[in-house]
Amino acid sequence: MMINSNLTAERATFVTHLECSMTGERYQADTLHGLSRVGRPLLVRYDLDAVKAAIPKAMIAARATDLWRWRELLPVRHTANIVSLGEIETPLIPIPRSSGSPNVLVKDEGRLPTGSFKARGLVMAVAMAKELGVTRIAMPTNGNAGAALAAYATRCGIETIVFCPDDTPEINVREIQAQGARVYRVNGLIDDCGAIVGRGVAEGRWFDFSTLKEPYRIEGKKTMGLELAVQFGWKLPDAIFYPTGGGTGLIGMWKAFDELEQLGWIGPERPRMYAVQASGCAPIVRAFEAGEEHAERWEDAATVAAGIRVPRAVGDFLILRAVRESGGKALGVGDPAILKAVDDCAKKDGLLLCPEGGATLAAYKEALRSGEVDEDERVVLFNCATGLKYPMPEANAALDRFGEIDLATL
Ligand SMILES: *Cc1c(COP(=O)(O)O)cnc(C)c1O
C-alpha cells in the first residue's frame, strides 16, 4: 500500500485569523464561520514569516508532488482530520495543434478525485468541517461540487444534502447519489437551489457549503496557483484563462501568488488573469466591460457549459479586482465556439476537454485573433473536469461479422 508521506507527519497550521474580504474585519480562527457580518467571503490569513522560517522552498520541492506538500499554507490543524482520495498534482499538457501555439498548456484538472477540480476545494472544506465539528452539510451545485462534497463528506461520516438544477448533467446527479449524498433536482438555477439551502440554515438544519459561503474552499483551490509556480520553476506564466462560475479558483490563485511573493518564493510579476464565461451567462464580463465593482444577476442563463452557469457570484468583486489588477479581462464565448474547441482539441491533440475547458481554448483563440495575447506568450488554460463526464458526438458505425467486410473501405 502506498502511504502519502505528506500526510504521515503531524504539522501545525500557521493560520493566524480570518478576514472579511470586503471590510478587512478580523475573525477568530478555529471557530466555525460562514460569510462575514456584511455578507461577504472570509479569507484565511497565515503567519507567512513563520512559514518562511519553518520551511525553505527547497524542502517543499523535495516533498511528494501532491496537494498536501503545501500543508503549511493550508488551514487544517490536525492531519488526522484530512480525508484524502489521492489529490495529485495535475499535469500541464501542450495542445499545439488545436491552440496553434507550442506555448499553450492545459492544466488538466480532470485527473483529480471525482473527476474535477472541485476536489481541491472540497477536500479542504470538508477537512475543516470535520475539524470544527460539523455533522450535516447542504449545498447547491451545478454538479461537480456536489460530487466532490458527497465523496469526501461520506468518507468521514458527515451527512450531506445536495440541491441541483433539474437539467444538471445526469451523470453528475447520479454520482452525487452514488457517493452517499441525498440529492434533489430543483426546477430552477443554482442560486434558486442556494435559496433552499439558505432556508435550512435559517432553521438551523445544516451548515451552508455554497461557493465562498464558507472560508476554506478558496484555500483548497489556491493550490492550483501554488502548483503552477513550482511547475514553472518559481515563475508564473504570462496569462491564465480560467472558466469562471463562482470564481473560487481565480480568487484562490490570485491569493496564492500574493502569499508566494510574501514568502519570497516568487517575484512581483503576475500573469494576466482572463475570466472566461459563456456568452449565455456572462455577469462578470458585463460588469467588467461596464467598469462596475459588482455584477448584477444574469437573467435566463443558458449554456452547454453547466459548470459556469452561475448567474450571480457572491465573490464577484474579488474576481473583478483580480482580473483588473492583473491587466487581464473578462471574456465571453458562445456555445458553438465552446463545442468546436472541445472537438478540435480531441481530434487534433487527443485531449478530451470538458465544455468549460473548451471555453478557455475558445477564448484563447479569440484573444489571439484580437491581439490580446501573443503567440509566443506562455499561456495556461484550465480544463476543470474530465471530458468523459459530458455528452460526446454519436459513434454509430457498425459491422456485420457474418457479411462481406471490405477492409479497404474501413
Ligand atoms: C465549478 C466549475 C467551474 C467554475 O469554477 P469556479 O471556481 O467556481 O468559478 C468550471 N468548470 C467546471 C467543470 C466546474 O465544475
The ligand as an SDF file (V2000), in Angstrom:
LIG
                    3D

 15 15  0  0  0  0  0  0  0  0999 V2000
  -17.2360   24.6270  -10.7710 C   0  0  0  0  0  0  0  0  0  0  0  0
  -16.7910   24.5200  -12.1360 C   0  0  0  0  0  0  0  0  0  0  0  0
  -16.2980   25.6370  -12.8210 C   0  0  0  0  0  0  0  0  0  0  0  0
  -16.2300   27.0030  -12.2050 C   0  0  0  0  0  0  0  0  0  0  0  0
  -15.3010   27.0900  -11.1540 O   0  0  0  0  0  0  0  0  0  0  0  0
  -15.3410   28.3070  -10.1450 P   0  0  0  0  0  0  0  0  0  0  0  0
  -14.0190   28.2760   -9.4630 O   0  0  0  0  0  0  0  0  0  0  0  0
  -16.4910   28.0720   -9.2290 O   0  0  0  0  0  0  0  0  0  0  0  0
  -15.5300   29.5520  -10.9370 O   0  0  0  0  0  0  0  0  0  0  0  0
  -15.8790   25.4380  -14.1250 C   0  0  0  0  0  0  0  0  0  0  0  0
  -15.9320   24.2400  -14.7180 N   0  0  0  0  0  0  0  0  0  0  0  0
  -16.3840   23.1420  -14.0920 C   0  0  0  0  0  0  0  0  0  0  0  0
  -16.3970   21.8410  -14.8180 C   0  0  0  0  0  0  0  0  0  0  0  0
  -16.8220   23.2410  -12.7760 C   0  0  0  0  0  0  0  0  0  0  0  0
  -17.2690   22.1360  -12.1550 O   0  0  0  0  0  0  0  0  0  0  0  0
  1  2  1  0
  2  3  1  0
  2 14  2  0
  3  4  1  0
  3 10  2  0
  4  5  1  0
  5  6  1  0
  6  7  2  0
  6  8  1  0
  6  9  1  0
 10 11  1  0
 11 12  2  0
 12 13  1  0
 12 14  1  0
 14 15  1  0
M  END
$$$$
